[in-house]
Amino acid sequence: MHYVEIENSIISILERSALGVYADLGIPDSAAPASIRSELEIPKEKAHGDLASNIAMKASKKAGKDPLDLANLIKERMERVLASSELKDEIAKLEVRPPGFINFFLTKSHLHKTLLQIKREKENYGRSAVCRGLKVQVEFVSANPTGPLTIAHARQAAVGDALANIMEFVGCAVVREYYVNDEGTQMDILGNSIRARYLELFGMISEGFPEDGYKGAYVKEIAKAFKDKSARRYVEAKDVKPFREFGLNRIMDGIKKDLKDFGVKFDVWYSQKALARSGKVEKTINLLKSKGYIYEKDGAVWFRSTDFGDDKDRVVFKSDGAATYLAPDIAYHLDKYRRGFRRIIDIWGPDHHGYVPRMKAAVRALGYQEESLSVLIVQLATLTRGGKALSMSTRAGEFITLREVMDEVGKDVSRFCFLMRRLSSHLDFDLDAVKIESQENPVYYIQYAHARIWSILSYGKKVPASLANFDSGLLEKEEELELLRIMRRFPFVVNLSARSLEPCVILQYLQELAASFHSFYTKHRVVSEDINLTRARLVLVDCVRIVLGSALNLLGVSLPKKM
């Protein structure tokens, strides 16, 4: 049976058994669905089986039973059903563990079938149609074009790209989008900063540098490039526009190159300036007004966001008629929905945490389900060298760029490290430590496993390892079975990562798979005098290669054949 079929069958039998127990206990059917529907989980401990369900703990309160007793009742009923079902050859036993988990142990023959499935599906192993073509937009990075990308943006880039890969792997139709904030006060500040540095190149410093200007060295570089192109043509110019537009284009070119070299691609570069000029902002606010969610007070125009749980109403147009950031953001999200997206994922930095409720309110006010918008707050990353933190500030010009990190430790290490923790966790990693080639360096440890397998396959290439002529039943050692157990979980891990929107789930899985492979390799020879066992083990390690490769591809990390 295919892994999807098995999981669906187990869930079906779980539900039927639980409903039967409910009926025996006199619990009305109307109380059952919300309590009974349960997704299978992968136990953290090997001793707890291959799959587990907390269905009894979810239902115990309504059933008025101790969760452990309820779990045993469900287990007994399931065992009777399983005895006459097609799952009898796939599930070795059921076990109840405190405080009420039902654990499933798969048969060795089922684990051996995993090899056949991986060899048959190859790089498509683990791929699913869970989303069935759901159109999803992932908007990420979207850094203001006022300076180069920093490591904060780098972490968002790694997360967004990996998530997009993962969502595609489970069947979503994904569009990657960058929102270019190419107008507004910050762009005028950039233009004035470049103009001041430009004048300095001609010894004209009487006006001084803007108090709120961008002080980074990159501003001086842009000013010099502007001077090289235009000479003294703009020395007397008071209009900041030429400086602003030159800086915008220069910085965006740098951002695009950095992202490309980081392995991140975007399908759409969406201009805020174009949005404003399209008239969509005013039309969106008028739509909200027609719904009764817009009012005027003190000369300003307000969005009644408190109707949807925000702590206070928000200004969308100030008293001078200028739009706040919120007005185009609402229009932008309406445009997302009107382009056909049914799932929207926004990836923001921690400085936007307070912005989430008002955007959720806007989505509901526009008539869409709040759940259709997921806002992921990615915490900051701190780089250290020798244990000493390196500081950063874009405005002051004391920052670490994505380019600098890539130049020092490479794309693969950078991406891997930025994905190591949950999005809500602050990230620290040491530039010196991640360059060390040892098993303490997780990216090296995983890539080395992939390279080692290529070496093994090359050494054993004269031994046929085809689907048709190997005996998986020869794989009986615990290290072999453990590799099979871990590889069998890969489809679950991918689906879990997609559901939770946490790429680190796959990274943690990779570490477990690599560790299991290294343990197997240390204890057992792959190529030996036993030709049949050699064939089986070559197929085993080739399947490890396939799964390692698929998982690394999802994270955007390369697959070395030699190290």
C-alpha positions in Angstrom: 0.0 0.0 0.0 1.1 3.6 -0.7 2.0 5.7 2.4 -1.0 8.0 1.7 -3.4 5.1 1.5 -2.1 3.6 4.7 -2.4 6.9 6.6 -5.9 7.4 5.3 -6.9 3.9 6.2 -5.5 4.2 9.7 -7.4 7.5 10.2 -10.6 5.9 8.9 -10.3 2.9 11.2 -9.4 5.3 14.1 -12.6 7.3 13.5 -14.8 4.3 13.1 -13.4 2.6 16.3 -13.7 5.8 18.3 -17.3 6.4 17.1 -18.1 2.8 18.1 -16.7 3.4 21.6 -18.6 6.6 21.8 -21.8 4.7 21.0 -21.0 2.1 23.7 -20.5 4.9 26.2 -23.8 6.7 25.3 -22.0 9.8 23.9 -24.2 11.4 21.2 -22.9 11.4 17.6 -23.2 15.2 17.5 -20.4 15.4 20.0 -18.1 13.1 18.1 -16.7 14.8 15.0 -14.8 17.6 16.6 -13.3 15.3 19.2 -12.5 12.4 17.0 -10.9 13.8 13.9 -7.2 13.4 14.5 -4.1 13.5 12.4 -1.4 10.9 12.9 1.8 12.1 14.5 5.4 10.8 14.3 6.6 9.9 17.8 9.7 11.6 19.1 10.9 8.4 20.7 11.6 5.3 18.6 10.2 3.1 21.4 6.8 4.7 20.9 6.3 3.3 17.4 6.2 4.5 13.9 3.0 6.5 14.2 0.9 7.7 17.0 -2.5 9.3 17.7 -3.7 11.4 20.6 -7.4 10.8 19.7 -8.2 9.4 23.1 -6.9 12.4 25.0 -8.9 14.7 22.7 -12.1 12.7 23.3 -11.7 11.8 27.0 -13.4 14.9 28.5 -16.6 14.5 26.4 -16.6 10.8 26.9 -16.2 11.2 30.7 -13.4 8.6 30.7 -9.8 8.5 31.7 -7.8 9.0 28.5 -5.8 5.8 29.2 -8.9 3.7 29.6 -10.5 5.3 26.5 -7.3 4.6 24.5 -7.4 0.9 25.5 -11.1 0.7 24.4 -10.3 2.3 21.0 -7.3 0.1 20.6 -9.2 -3.1 21.3 -11.9 -2.2 18.8 -9.2 -1.2 16.2 -7.5 -4.6 16.6 -10.7 -6.4 15.8 -11.1 -4.3 12.6 -7.5 -4.6 11.6 -7.6 -8.4 11.8 -9.8 -8.5 8.8 -8.5 -5.5 6.9 -5.8 -5.0 4.3 -3.7 -3.3 6.9 -3.1 -6.5 8.8 0.2 -7.0 6.8 1.3 -3.4 7.3 0.8 -3.0 11.1 2.6 -5.3 13.4 1.0 -4.2 16.6 -0.8 -1.4 18.5 0.2 -0.2 21.9 -1.2 2.3 24.4 1.1 4.6 26.3 0.4 7.0 29.1 -1.3 9.5 29.2 -3.4 8.0 26.4 -1.4 7.7 23.1 -2.2 4.9 20.7 1.0 3.9 19.0 1.3 2.0 15.7 4.3 -0.3 14.9 4.7 -1.1 11.2 5.9 -4.5 10.0 9.4 -5.2 8.6 7.8 -6.1 5.3 6.2 -2.7 5.1 9.4 -1.0 5.9 11.1 -3.0 3.1 8.4 -1.9 0.7 9.7 1.7 1.3 12.7 0.9 -0.8 10.6 -0.2 -3.7 8.5 3.0 -3.5 11.6 5.3 -3.4 13.2 3.4 -6.3 10.0 3.7 -8.2 9.2 7.4 -7.4 12.8 8.6 -7.2 12.9 12.4 -6.6 9.1 12.4 -6.5 9.1 10.4 -3.3 7.3 12.4 -0.7 5.6 14.6 -3.2 1.9 14.9 -2.8 -1.3 16.6 -4.0 -2.5 17.7 -0.6 -3.1 21.2 -1.8 -4.5 20.0 -5.2 -3.4 23.1 -7.1 -4.3 25.6 -4.4 -3.0 29.0 -5.7 -0.6 30.3 -3.0 1.3 33.6 -2.9 4.4 33.8 -0.8 5.5 37.4 -0.3 8.9 37.7 1.4 12.0 39.8 1.9 10.3 43.0 0.5 13.1 45.1 2.0 12.9 48.8 1.4 15.3 49.7 -1.5 17.3 52.0 0.7 20.3 49.8 1.2 21.7 46.4 0.6 20.2 43.3 2.1 21.3 42.6 5.6 21.4 39.2 7.4 17.9 40.0 8.8 16.6 40.0 5.2 18.8 37.0 4.4 17.0 34.9 7.0 13.6 35.9 5.6 14.9 35.1 2.1 16.0 31.6 3.1 12.7 30.9 4.9 10.5 32.3 2.1 12.2 30.4 -0.6 12.3 27.1 1.3 8.6 27.5 2.2 7.7 28.1 -1.4 9.6 25.0 -2.4 7.8 23.0 0.3 4.4 24.3 -0.7 5.0 23.4 -4.3 6.1 19.9 -3.2 2.7 19.3 -1.6 0.8 20.4 -4.7 0.3 24.1 -4.3 0.6 26.5 -7.3 3.1 29.0 -5.7 4.0 32.5 -6.8 7.0 34.1 -5.2 6.6 37.9 -4.8 8.7 40.8 -3.7 6.8 44.0 -2.8 9.0 47.0 -3.8 8.4 49.9 -1.5 9.6 52.4 -4.1 8.0 55.6 -3.0 7.4 57.5 0.2 9.5 59.3 2.8 12.2 56.7 3.0 13.0 57.1 -0.7 13.2 60.9 -0.4 15.6 60.4 2.5 17.7 58.1 0.3 17.7 60.6 -2.5 18.8 63.5 -0.1 21.5 61.3 1.3 22.9 60.5 -2.1 22.6 64.2 -3.1 24.6 65.2 0.0 27.4 62.8 -0.8 27.4 63.8 -4.4 27.9 67.5 -3.5 30.7 66.4 -1.1 32.6 65.0 -4.1 32.7 68.6 -5.4 33.7 70.0 -2.1 30.2 71.4 -1.5 29.4 70.6 2.1 27.7 73.8 3.2 24.3 72.1 3.4 25.6 69.3 5.5 24.4 65.7 5.6 20.7 65.1 6.4 20.2 64.4 10.1 18.0 61.4 9.2 20.1 60.3 6.2 21.5 56.9 5.4 25.1 56.9 6.4 26.4 53.6 5.0 29.4 53.5 2.8 27.1 52.2 0.0 25.6 55.7 -0.2 29.0 57.2 -1.0 29.5 54.5 -3.7 26.2 55.3 -5.3 27.0 59.0 -5.2 30.3 58.4 -6.9 28.6 56.3 -9.6 26.1 59.1 -10.1 28.9 61.6 -10.5 30.7 59.3 -13.0 27.5 59.3 -15.0 26.3 62.9 -14.8 29.5 64.9 -13.8 28.4 68.3 -12.5 25.0 68.4 -14.2 23.1 68.2 -10.9 25.3 70.4 -8.7 22.7 73.2 -8.6 19.7 70.8 -8.7 17.2 71.1 -5.9 15.0 68.3 -7.1 15.8 65.1 -5.3 14.1 62.9 -7.9 17.2 62.2 -10.1 19.2 61.1 -7.1 16.3 59.1 -5.7 15.6 57.2 -8.9 19.3 56.5 -9.6 19.7 55.2 -6.0 16.6 53.1 -6.3 17.7 51.4 -9.5 21.2 50.9 -8.2 20.1 49.3 -5.0 17.4 47.1 -6.6 20.0 45.8 -9.1 22.2 44.9 -6.1 19.3 43.3 -4.2 18.3 41.2 -7.3 21.9 40.0 -7.8 22.4 39.1 -4.1 19.1 37.1 -4.1 20.0 35.3 -7.3 23.4 34.3 -6.0 21.6 33.2 -2.8 19.5 30.8 -4.9 16.3 32.8 -4.4 14.0 33.6 -7.3 10.9 35.8 -7.6 8.1 35.5 -10.0 6.8 39.0 -9.4 8.4 42.3 -8.4 5.4 44.3 -7.3 5.8 48.1 -7.3 4.1 50.2 -4.7 4.5 53.2 -7.0 2.6 51.4 -9.7 -0.1 50.4 -7.2 -0.6 54.0 -6.1 -0.7 55.3 -9.7 -3.3 52.6 -10.7 -5.9 54.2 -8.5 -6.4 50.9 -6.6 -5.6 52.5 -3.2 -8.5 54.9 -3.5 -10.8 52.3 -4.9 -10.0 49.9 -2.0 -10.7 52.6 0.6 -13.9 53.4 -1.1 -14.9 49.8 -1.0 -14.3 49.7 2.7 -16.3 52.9 3.1 -19.2 51.3 1.2 -19.1 48.5 3.8 -19.2 51.0 6.7 -15.6 50.5 7.8 -14.2 54.0 6.9 -15.0 57.3 8.7 -13.5 60.7 9.0 -12.2 62.4 12.2 -10.0 65.4 12.9 -9.5 65.8 9.1 -8.1 62.3 8.7 -9.6 59.1 7.2 -9.8 56.1 9.6 -10.3 52.4 9.2 -12.6 50.9 11.8 -10.2 48.0 12.5 -11.6 47.6 16.1 -14.6 46.0 14.6 -12.3 43.0 13.9 -10.3 42.8 17.1 -7.6 45.4 16.6 -6.8 47.4 19.7 -7.6 50.8 18.0 -8.8 52.2 14.7 -6.1 53.1 12.2 -5.5 56.1 10.0 -5.4 55.4 6.2 -5.2 59.0 5.0 -3.7 61.7 7.1 -5.2 65.2 7.5 -2.9 66.5 4.7 -4.3 63.8 2.3 -1.2 61.7 2.3 -1.7 57.9 2.6 -0.3 56.0 5.5 1.5 52.7 4.9 -1.7 50.9 5.8 -3.7 52.2 2.8 -1.5 50.8 0.0 -1.0 47.6 2.1 -4.7 47.0 2.2 -5.0 47.7 -1.5 -2.1 45.4 -2.2 -3.7 42.5 -0.3 -7.0 43.0 -2.1 -5.1 42.8 -5.3 -3.6 39.5 -4.2 -7.1 38.0 -3.7 -8.3 39.4 -7.0 -5.4 37.8 -8.8 -6.8 34.5 -7.6 -4.7 33.6 -4.6 -6.6 31.6 -2.0 -3.7 31.3 0.5 -1.5 34.3 1.2 1.7 34.0 3.2 3.4 37.2 4.3 6.9 36.9 5.8 7.8 39.9 7.9 10.5 41.0 10.4 9.9 41.4 14.1 9.5 45.1 13.8 6.1 44.4 12.0 4.7 42.3 14.8 2.2 45.0 15.8 1.1 45.4 12.2 -0.5 41.9 12.1 -3.8 42.6 13.8 -4.6 45.5 11.5 -3.8 43.5 8.4 -5.9 40.6 9.6 -8.7 43.1 10.3 -8.4 44.5 6.8 -8.7 41.0 5.2 -11.9 40.3 7.2 -13.3 43.7 6.3 -12.7 43.0 2.6 -14.8 39.9 3.0 -12.1 37.2 3.1 -11.4 34.5 5.7 -8.8 35.5 8.2 -7.3 32.1 7.9 -6.5 32.7 4.3 -3.7 35.1 5.4 -0.7 33.7 7.3 1.7 36.3 8.6 5.0 34.8 9.7 7.2 36.9 11.9 10.9 35.9 11.4 13.0 36.8 14.3 16.4 38.5 13.9 19.7 36.7 13.3 22.8 37.5 15.2 26.2 36.8 13.8 29.2 36.2 16.1 32.9 35.7 15.5 34.7 33.8 18.1 31.7 34.3 20.4 31.6 38.1 20.0 28.4 39.5 18.5 28.7 41.7 15.4 26.4 44.7 15.5 24.2 46.2 12.7 22.2 49.2 11.9 21.1 50.1 8.4 20.7 53.8 9.1 24.0 54.2 10.8 25.8 52.1 8.2 27.0 49.5 10.7 25.4 46.4 9.3 26.4 43.0 7.9 25.1 42.3 4.5 23.9 39.1 2.9 26.7 39.4 0.4 29.4 39.6 3.1 28.0 36.4 4.7 27.9 34.5 1.4 31.4 35.6 0.5 32.7 34.3 3.8 30.9 31.1 4.4 29.1 30.3 1.1 25.5 30.1 0.0 24.9 26.6 1.3 26.1 27.2 4.8 24.3 30.5 5.0 21.0 29.1 3.9 21.3 26.1 6.2 22.1 28.2 9.2 19.3 30.7 8.6 16.9 27.8 8.6 18.1 26.0 11.7 15.6 27.4 14.2 11.9 28.0 14.3 10.8 31.3 12.9 9.8 32.6 16.3 13.3 31.8 17.8 16.2 34.3 17.7 19.0 32.9 15.6 22.7 33.0 16.5 25.5 31.4 14.6 29.2 31.9 14.6 31.0 32.6 11.3 34.1 30.8 12.4 32.3 27.7 13.7 30.3 27.1 10.6 33.4 27.0 8.4 34.9 24.0 10.3 34.6 20.7 8.5 33.5 18.4 11.2 30.5 16.5 12.4 29.8 19.3 14.8 29.0 21.4 11.7 25.5 20.2 10.7 25.6 21.3 7.1 28.9 19.7 6.5 27.7 16.5 8.3 24.7 16.2 6.0 26.5 17.1 2.8 29.3 14.7 3.6 26.7 11.9 4.0 25.5 12.7 0.4 29.0 12.8 -0.9 30.0 9.6 0.9 27.0 7.8 -0.7 28.2 8.9 -4.2 31.6 7.4 -3.4 30.0 4.1 -2.3 27.8 3.9 -5.4 30.8 4.6 -7.6 32.8 1.9 -5.8 30.0 -0.6 -6.2 28.9 0.4 -9.7 29.8 -3.0 -11.1 27.2 -4.6 -8.9 23.7 -4.4 -10.3 21.4 -2.6 -8.0 18.2 -2.5 -10.0 14.7 -2.7 -8.7 14.3 -6.2 -10.1 17.2 -8.1 -8.7 17.6 -7.3 -5.0 16.2 -8.9 -1.9 15.1 -6.2 0.6 14.4 -9.0 3.2 18.1 -9.3 3.7 18.1 -5.9 5.4 17.6 -7.1 9.0 20.2 -5.2 11.0 18.8 -2.6 13.4 20.8 0.2 11.6 19.2 -0.8 8.3 15.7 -0.9 9.7 16.2 2.4 11.3 17.2 4.0 8.0 14.0 2.5 6.5 11.9 3.9 9.3 13.4 7.4 8.9 13.0 7.4 5.1 9.4 6.2 5.4 8.7 9.3 7.5 9.8 11.7 4.8 6.4 12.3 3.3 5.0 13.0 6.8 7.8 15.4 7.5 7.2 17.4 4.3 3.5 17.6 5.0 4.2 18.7 8.6 6.5 21.4 7.4 3.9 22.6 5.0 1.1 22.6 7.6 3.2 24.3 10.3 5.1 26.6 7.8 8.3 25.7 9.5 11.2 24.7 7.2 13.3 23.8 10.2 11.3 20.6 10.5 12.9 19.3 7.3 16.4 20.4 8.4 16.0 18.5 11.7 14.9 15.5 9.7 18.0 15.8 7.6 20.2 15.7 10.6 18.5 12.6 11.9 18.7 10.8 8.5 22.4 11.8 8.1 23.2 10.6 11.6 21.5 7.3 11.0 23.4 6.8 7.7 26.7 7.5 9.3 25.9 5.1 12.1 25.0 2.4 9.6 28.1 3.0 7.5 30.4 2.8 10.6 29.0 -0.6 11.6 28.4 -2.3 8.3 30.2 -2.8 4.9 28.1 -2.0 1.9 30.1 -3.7 -0.7 31.2 -7.2 0.4 31.7 -10.7 -0.8 28.0 -11.4 -0.3 26.7 -10.2 -3.7 23.0 -10.4 -2.7 23.5 -8.4 0.5 25.7 -6.0 -1.4 22.8 -5.4 -3.9 20.3 -4.8 -1.1 22.6 -2.4 0.7 23.5 -0.5 -2.5 19.8 0.0 -3.1 19.4 1.1 0.6 22.1 3.8 0.4 20.9 4.9 -3.0 17.5 5.5 -1.5 19.1 7.5 1.3 20.8 9.6 -1.4 17.5 10.2 -3.1 15.8 11.4 0.1 18.7 13.4 1.2 18.8 15.1 -2.2 15.1 15.9 -2.2 15.2 17.4 1.3 18.3 19.5 0.6 16.7 20.7 -2.6 13.6 21.9 -0.7 15.9 23.9 1.5 17.9 25.3 -1.5 21.1 23.6 -0.4 23.3 22.0 -3.0 24.1 18.3 -3.4 27.9 17.7 -3.5 29.2 14.5 -5.0 32.7 15.1 -3.6 34.0 16.8 -0.5 
